Amino acid sequence: MTMRPEHPLWEEFVDRMSGPEGVNFSQEDPDDVKTARWTCSGELRAARAILGTMEGVDMEASLAFFGHYCDCEILLNLVE
């Protein structure tokens, strides 16, 4: 099954992608986007690792659905 917003594990995926095993997103001042910080390998390492632990998720179909080039781009587009 493709990881999409209607997937039962969607919230877990988003939480994990934003946390320390993902891009470790933080924002000191919620009203100031300039205070946003994250880390990114420039690849899909975290997305692949996280999706790989989620039973029944089609990793390649999910990555194609996201259509992005790296972990931080996936996350930043998920929370738009």
C-alpha positions as CSV (number, residue, x, y, z in Angstrom):
1,M,0.0,0.0,0.0
2,T,1.3,3.5,-0.9
3,M,2.0,5.8,2.0
4,R,-0.5,8.7,1.5
5,P,-2.5,10.9,3.8
6,E,-5.3,8.3,4.1
7,H,-2.9,5.5,5.1
8,P,-3.4,4.4,8.7
9,L,0.3,4.9,9.4
10,W,0.4,8.4,7.9
11,E,0.7,10.4,11.2
12,E,3.4,8.0,12.4
13,F,5.4,8.5,9.2
14,V,5.1,12.3,9.4
15,D,6.2,12.3,13.0
16,R,9.1,10.0,12.4
17,M,10.2,12.0,9.3
18,S,10.2,15.2,11.4
19,G,12.0,13.7,14.4
20,P,15.6,12.6,15.1
21,E,15.4,9.5,12.8
22,G,14.2,11.8,10.0
23,V,15.3,15.4,9.4
24,N,15.1,16.5,13.0
25,F,13.0,19.5,12.2
26,S,12.7,22.3,14.8
27,Q,11.4,25.9,14.8
28,E,12.4,28.1,17.6
29,D,9.7,30.7,16.9
30,P,6.5,29.3,15.3
31,D,5.7,32.7,13.8
32,D,9.1,33.1,12.2
33,V,10.1,30.6,9.4
34,K,13.6,31.9,9.5
35,T,14.1,30.0,12.8
36,A,13.3,26.7,11.2
37,R,16.2,24.2,11.3
38,W,16.6,20.6,10.0
39,T,19.2,18.2,8.7
40,C,19.2,16.4,5.4
41,S,21.6,14.1,3.6
42,G,20.4,15.3,0.2
43,E,19.1,11.7,-0.3
44,L,16.2,9.6,0.7
45,R,18.0,7.7,3.5
46,A,15.5,8.5,6.3
47,A,12.4,8.0,4.2
48,R,13.7,4.6,3.0
49,A,14.7,3.6,6.5
50,I,11.4,4.6,8.0
51,L,9.2,3.2,5.3
52,G,11.2,0.0,5.5
53,T,10.0,-0.6,9.0
54,M,6.4,-0.1,8.2
55,E,4.7,-3.3,7.4
56,G,2.7,-3.5,4.2
57,V,4.0,-0.2,2.8
58,D,5.2,-0.2,-0.8
59,M,8.3,1.8,-0.6
60,E,8.9,2.5,-4.3
61,A,5.3,3.4,-4.9
62,S,5.4,5.7,-1.9
63,L,8.6,7.4,-2.9
64,A,7.1,7.9,-6.4
65,F,4.0,9.4,-4.8
66,F,6.1,11.9,-2.9
67,G,8.0,12.8,-6.1
68,H,10.9,14.5,-4.3
69,Y,14.6,14.2,-4.3
70,C,15.5,14.2,-0.6
71,D,14.2,13.6,2.9
72,C,13.7,17.3,3.9
73,E,11.9,18.1,0.6
74,I,9.4,15.2,1.4
75,L,8.8,16.5,4.9
76,L,8.5,20.1,3.9
77,N,5.9,19.3,1.3
78,L,4.0,16.9,3.6
79,V,3.3,19.7,6.1
80,E,2.4,22.4,3.6
